[in-house]
């Protein structure tokens, strides 16, 4: 089974190399085309082609618009290739993670065969606990929730800006988890998730996810950027919730107004006293 995984990985790497070579050839062709159009005095000091004159080297019938369209199409193709390459890389990583998982599971089963019943029971109980932690980390990592990967609840509340004697002191941030605390949590969790300690098959994958989240949260710049994304997503979610409530309220009010209008039309001059009495006797 390991040989099959290795063969698939090697074949995929060969395909990646062919794709990269093709992309490089197209890029060289594009650069050569630019050089032909801007050479022999056809470009000014800013590298832009001159319009007309003896130095013009654009082919007959070509225009700046068609060249821009060609450039745009090339960029689009490069973006598509990058997306495809990212998907292939992710698939390779998943295959490698599965290969490691199967190898670790097989090693664990081999260890169980050497144990007595009491040792097996304890080892299986520990593996169950290890799997629970690993699954939590991988689930949070896949969702991009770095605080959840470390099991941290960042109750960050921003109040402000405050103003004292007309001098702004900026926003006041409360309950922000300190970098020192994040590092401490990471060290403690790393001991539990480390592949040498944790018996779950995906422990190595979880350990790498833990390292990645800790690296982001302990770097001031990366953490600031990540927190901004969280705040933006939270605002969008809150806006959607408020818009939904307002939409439902508007529909309910419209329905009520329509019902009152029909009732008033049917009951005529008796509609007001009947509605008032009905409202009073309702529980």
N, C-alpha and C positions, 0 to 999 in steps of 0.2 A: 504493500500500500504506500509506503514511503517512496518507493521507486516511481510509482505512478504520479504522485504529487510532484516529485522532482522533475519528471519528464514534462508535465504540464507547465511548470514554472519556467523551465528552460525554453520550451516552445513559445510561451507568451513573451519572454524576454527577447527572443529572436524576432518576433513580429513587431515588438516595440522598436527595436533597432532599425528594422526596415522602414517603419513609419517615420522615425526621426530622420533617417537619411533622405527620404522623399521630401519631407518638409524643408530640410536644409537645402536641397536642390532647387525647390521652388523659390525659397528666399533668395538664393544666389541669382536665379533668373530674374526675379523682381528687381534686385539691386542693379543688375546689368542693364535692365530696361531703363531704370531711372538714370543711370550713368550715360546711356546713349542719348537720352532726351535732354540732359543738362550739359552735355559736353560740347567742345568746340565753340565756346563763347555763347552757347544757348542759354546760359543762366546768368543772373545778375549777382550782386554781392550777397544777397540773402539766399542764394541757391534756387531762386524761382526762375522759370523759363521766360525768356523774352518773347514778346508777341511780335512777330514779323522781323524783317531785317535779314541780313545775310547769315547771322548766327543761328537762325531757326533750324532745329534738327528734328522737330516732330514730323512723323510721317504725314503724307498728304491725306487730308480727310480726317485726321485725328484732332481732338480738341481737349481743352483742360477738363471739361465735364466728363468725357469718356475715360480719361486717365484717372480722375477721382473715383469714378464708378468702379474701375478695375482695382484700384487700391482698396476701396471699401469691401469689395467682394473677397479680396485676398485676406483682409483682416477678419472677415466673417468666417472664412474657412479655417483660419488659424484658431479662432475662438472655439469652433466646433471640434477641431482636433484636440484642443486642450481639454475640452469637456469629456471627449471620448477617452483620452489618455487618463484623466482623473478617475473615470469609472473603471477602467482596466486596472489601474493601480490599486483601487479599493478592492476589486475582486481578487487580485493577487494576495493582498494582505489578509483577506478573509480566508483564502485557501491555505495560506501559511499558518494562520491562527488555528484553523481546523486540524492541520497536520500535527501541530504541536499539542493540541488538545488530545487527539487520539493517542499520541505517543505517551503523554503523561498518564492518561487513563489506563493504558496497557501496563505501564510501570507500576501504577497503584494496585492493579489486580494481581500483578506478580508478587508484590509485597504482602498482600492479603493471604496468599497461599502459604506463606512461611509463618503465619501467625496462628496462635491458638484461638479458641472461640472468644475468650474474654478480650484479647487484644484486637481481634477483628471488630468486635462490638464497639470498643472505644474509638478505633480508627474510623469506622463508618460514621459514628456520631460527630466526630471532629470534622470529617469531610463534609457532612451536611451543613455544619456551621460555616465552614470555609466557603461553600458554594453560595450560601445566602449573602455573604459579604461581597463576593465576586460579582454575583448577578446584580446587586444593587449598584455597584460601581459602574459596570458596563452599561446598564440601562440609563443611568444619569449621564454617562459620557456620550452615548449615542444621541441623547437629546441636547447635548451641548450645555448641560447645567454643571458648571465647574464647582460651584459651592456644594451642590448635592453629591458630587463625586467624593468630596472629602467629608460629607455628612455634616456640613456647617450651615447654620441658618443665619444669614447676614441680615439682621434687623436694622437696616440702615434707614434712618429717617432724616430728611433734610428740611430744615425750617429756616425760612428767610427769603431774601436777605433782611437782616435786622439793621436798624439804623439807630445810632446813639449820638445825640447832639449833632445831627446832620452829617455824621461821618459813617459811611457804610463799612460794616465789619464783615460783610460777605455772608454766605449761607452757613448755617450752623448744622453740622452733621452729628447725629446721635446714634449710639449703639453700633458703630462701625467696627467690624472684626479687625483686630490688629494683625499686621503681617507676622509678628512674633507668634501669635496664637495659631495662625494658619500653618506655620512651619512646625509647631509642636504637634498639631493634629496630624500633619502629613507624616512625620517621623513615627508616631505611634501606629498609624494605619499601615505604613509601609512594612513594618515588622510583621503585621498580620497577613498582608497580601503577598509578600515576597514569595516567589515560586519555590524557594528552598524550604519555606515554612508552611505555605498553604498547599493543600493536597488537591484542590479542585483543578480540573483539566485546563480551565481558562485563566488560571492565576497569573500567568505571564502577561497575557493580554490586559488583564485588569491592572497589573502593576504599572504597565506603560501608560495606561489611561490616567492612573493616579499621578504619575510623574508629570504628565502633560498639564493636568489641571493645576497642580501645585506650582508649576513653573509660571503659569499665567497669573495666578492669584498672588504670588509673592513678588512679581515684577510690577512696580508702580504704574508704569505706562500701559502695560497690557491689561492690568486690572482695571484701570480707569476707562479704557476703551470698552472692555467687557461690561462694566457697570453701566456705561452709557447705552449700550445695546439693550440691556435688561430694562432700563428706565423707559427707553423708547417703545419697547414691546409692551411694557405694562401700561403705558399711556394709550397705545392703540387698543389694547384690550378693554381698558376702562371706557374709552370713547365709544367702542362698539357696544358695551353694556348699557351706557347711558342712552345712546341712540336707540337701542332696542326697547328700553323702558319708555322713552318718549313716543316711539312709534306705536307701541301697544296702548299707551295712555290716550294717544290721539284717536286711535281706532275705537277704543271703548267710549270716549267722549262723543265721537261722531255717531256711534250706534245709539247712545243714550239720547242725544239730541234728536236723532231721526225718530226714535220711539216716542219721545215727548211730543214731537210735531204731529205724528199720526194720531196719538191719543187725544191731543187737543182738538184736532180736526174732527174726530169721531164724536167726542163728548160735547163739543161746542162750549157754551157758557158754563157748563158744570165741570169742566176739566180741571180748573184750578182748585176748587174746594175738594174734589175727589182725590187729587194728587196729594194735597196737603194732609188730608185725613189718612191716606194710605201711608205716607211717610211717618206719621205720628204713631200708627199702630204697629209698624214694622219693628221686630225685635232688634 
